[in-house]
Amino acid sequence: MILVDTAPLIALIDAGLGEAHHRCVEAYQKIPSPLITTWCCFTEAMYFLHQLRGWFAQDILWQFIERKALYLHTDRIVP
């Protein structure tokens, strides 16, 4: 698993971020395992995605969780 912070989560979804978006998408496509983040980063990403693109962007991030491409760190990681 690769630990990911708020900014790359946002850049992965928001194409309006230009080069940062393209770099994050390219890197994501090369990662063979799921990503992991903290609840704090996830919450912050949800907030900023709503500010930037509305609920639709938030839904895209939530879909990462649903398809198990992104895990939220807890006391125990459950695949």
Short mmCIF file of the C-alpha atoms (twelve columns), coordinates in Angstrom:
data_MODEL
# 
_entry.id   MODEL 
# 
loop_
_atom_site.group_PDB 
_atom_site.id 
_atom_site.type_symbol 
_atom_site.label_atom_id 
_atom_site.label_alt_id 
_atom_site.label_comp_id 
_atom_site.label_asym_id 
_atom_site.label_seq_id 
_atom_site.Cartn_x 
_atom_site.Cartn_y 
_atom_site.Cartn_z 
_atom_site.pdbx_PDB_model_num 
ATOM 1  C CA . MET A 1  0.000   0.000  0.000   1 
ATOM 2  C CA . ILE A 2  1.074   3.537  -0.743  1 
ATOM 3  C CA . LEU A 3  0.304   6.265  1.803   1 
ATOM 4  C CA . VAL A 4  -1.281  9.281  0.108   1 
ATOM 5  C CA . ASP A 5  -1.814  12.800 1.446   1 
ATOM 6  C CA . THR A 6  -4.625  15.273 0.738   1 
ATOM 7  C CA . ALA A 7  -3.128  17.144 -2.238  1 
ATOM 8  C CA . PRO A 8  -2.494  14.054 -4.400  1 
ATOM 9  C CA . LEU A 9  -6.010  12.776 -3.661  1 
ATOM 10 C CA . ILE A 10 -7.432  16.066 -4.908  1 
ATOM 11 C CA . ALA A 11 -5.106  16.236 -7.917  1 
ATOM 12 C CA . LEU A 12 -5.991  12.673 -8.880  1 
ATOM 13 C CA . ILE A 13 -9.632  13.721 -9.284  1 
ATOM 14 C CA . ASP A 14 -9.532  17.398 -10.320 1 
ATOM 15 C CA . ALA A 15 -8.368  17.706 -13.943 1 
ATOM 16 C CA . GLY A 16 -8.487  21.475 -13.487 1 
ATOM 17 C CA . LEU A 17 -5.184  21.212 -11.625 1 
ATOM 18 C CA . GLY A 18 -3.397  20.655 -14.928 1 
ATOM 19 C CA . GLU A 19 0.088   19.189 -14.641 1 
ATOM 20 C CA . ALA A 20 -0.428  18.031 -11.041 1 
ATOM 21 C CA . HIS A 21 -3.488  16.066 -12.162 1 
ATOM 22 C CA . HIS A 22 -1.637  14.447 -15.047 1 
ATOM 23 C CA . ARG A 23 1.332   13.473 -12.853 1 
ATOM 24 C CA . CYS A 24 -0.932  11.962 -10.191 1 
ATOM 25 C CA . VAL A 25 -2.979  9.994  -12.724 1 
ATOM 26 C CA . GLU A 26 0.207   8.697  -14.364 1 
ATOM 27 C CA . ALA A 27 1.663   7.671  -11.000 1 
ATOM 28 C CA . TYR A 28 -1.623  6.070  -9.908  1 
ATOM 29 C CA . GLN A 29 -1.719  3.931  -13.049 1 
ATOM 30 C CA . LYS A 30 1.732   2.538  -12.190 1 
ATOM 31 C CA . ILE A 31 0.901   1.610  -8.593  1 
ATOM 32 C CA . PRO A 32 -0.016  -2.084 -8.350  1 
ATOM 33 C CA . SER A 33 -1.601  -1.926 -4.913  1 
ATOM 34 C CA . PRO A 34 -4.354  0.162  -3.318  1 
ATOM 35 C CA . LEU A 35 -3.695  3.532  -1.729  1 
ATOM 36 C CA . ILE A 36 -4.125  4.256  1.961   1 
ATOM 37 C CA . THR A 37 -4.825  7.568  3.667   1 
ATOM 38 C CA . THR A 38 -5.893  8.856  7.046   1 
ATOM 39 C CA . TRP A 39 -9.355  10.018 8.043   1 
ATOM 40 C CA . CYS A 40 -7.955  13.551 8.395   1 
ATOM 41 C CA . CYS A 41 -6.626  13.609 4.815   1 
ATOM 42 C CA . PHE A 42 -9.797  12.038 3.468   1 
ATOM 43 C CA . THR A 43 -11.985 14.589 5.243   1 
ATOM 44 C CA . GLU A 44 -9.825  17.478 4.075   1 
ATOM 45 C CA . ALA A 45 -9.863  16.175 0.484   1 
ATOM 46 C CA . MET A 46 -13.659 15.878 0.620   1 
ATOM 47 C CA . TYR A 47 -13.915 19.471 1.841   1 
ATOM 48 C CA . PHE A 48 -11.650 20.897 -0.860  1 
ATOM 49 C CA . LEU A 49 -13.157 18.771 -3.627  1 
ATOM 50 C CA . HIS A 50 -16.563 20.174 -2.715  1 
ATOM 51 C CA . GLN A 51 -15.176 23.710 -2.811  1 
ATOM 52 C CA . LEU A 52 -13.497 23.102 -6.180  1 
ATOM 53 C CA . ARG A 53 -15.998 20.907 -8.049  1 
ATOM 54 C CA . GLY A 54 -18.997 20.164 -5.838  1 
ATOM 55 C CA . TRP A 55 -20.516 16.887 -4.733  1 
ATOM 56 C CA . PHE A 56 -19.664 15.160 -8.022  1 
ATOM 57 C CA . ALA A 57 -15.938 15.295 -7.190  1 
ATOM 58 C CA . GLN A 58 -16.659 14.062 -3.680  1 
ATOM 59 C CA . ASP A 59 -18.535 11.117 -5.172  1 
ATOM 60 C CA . ILE A 60 -15.524 10.195 -7.296  1 
ATOM 61 C CA . LEU A 61 -13.335 10.084 -4.180  1 
ATOM 62 C CA . TRP A 62 -15.947 7.997  -2.371  1 
ATOM 63 C CA . GLN A 63 -15.946 5.558  -5.308  1 
ATOM 64 C CA . PHE A 64 -12.228 4.958  -4.657  1 
ATOM 65 C CA . ILE A 65 -13.241 3.672  -1.212  1 
ATOM 66 C CA . GLU A 66 -16.113 1.586  -2.566  1 
ATOM 67 C CA . ARG A 67 -13.991 -0.195 -5.145  1 
ATOM 68 C CA . LYS A 68 -11.218 -0.737 -2.595  1 
ATOM 69 C CA . ALA A 69 -8.697  1.362  -4.493  1 
ATOM 70 C CA . LEU A 70 -8.303  3.533  -1.376  1 
ATOM 71 C CA . TYR A 71 -8.336  2.436  2.243   1 
ATOM 72 C CA . LEU A 72 -8.770  4.620  5.305   1 
ATOM 73 C CA . HIS A 73 -6.284  3.937  8.050   1 
ATOM 74 C CA . THR A 74 -7.814  2.772  11.289  1 
ATOM 75 C CA . ASP A 75 -6.292  0.788  14.128  1 
ATOM 76 C CA . ARG A 76 -6.509  -2.188 11.824  1 
ATOM 77 C CA . ILE A 77 -6.431  -2.369 8.024   1 
ATOM 78 C CA . VAL A 78 -9.153  -4.659 6.743   1 
ATOM 79 C CA . PRO A 79 -8.844  -5.576 3.032   1 
# 
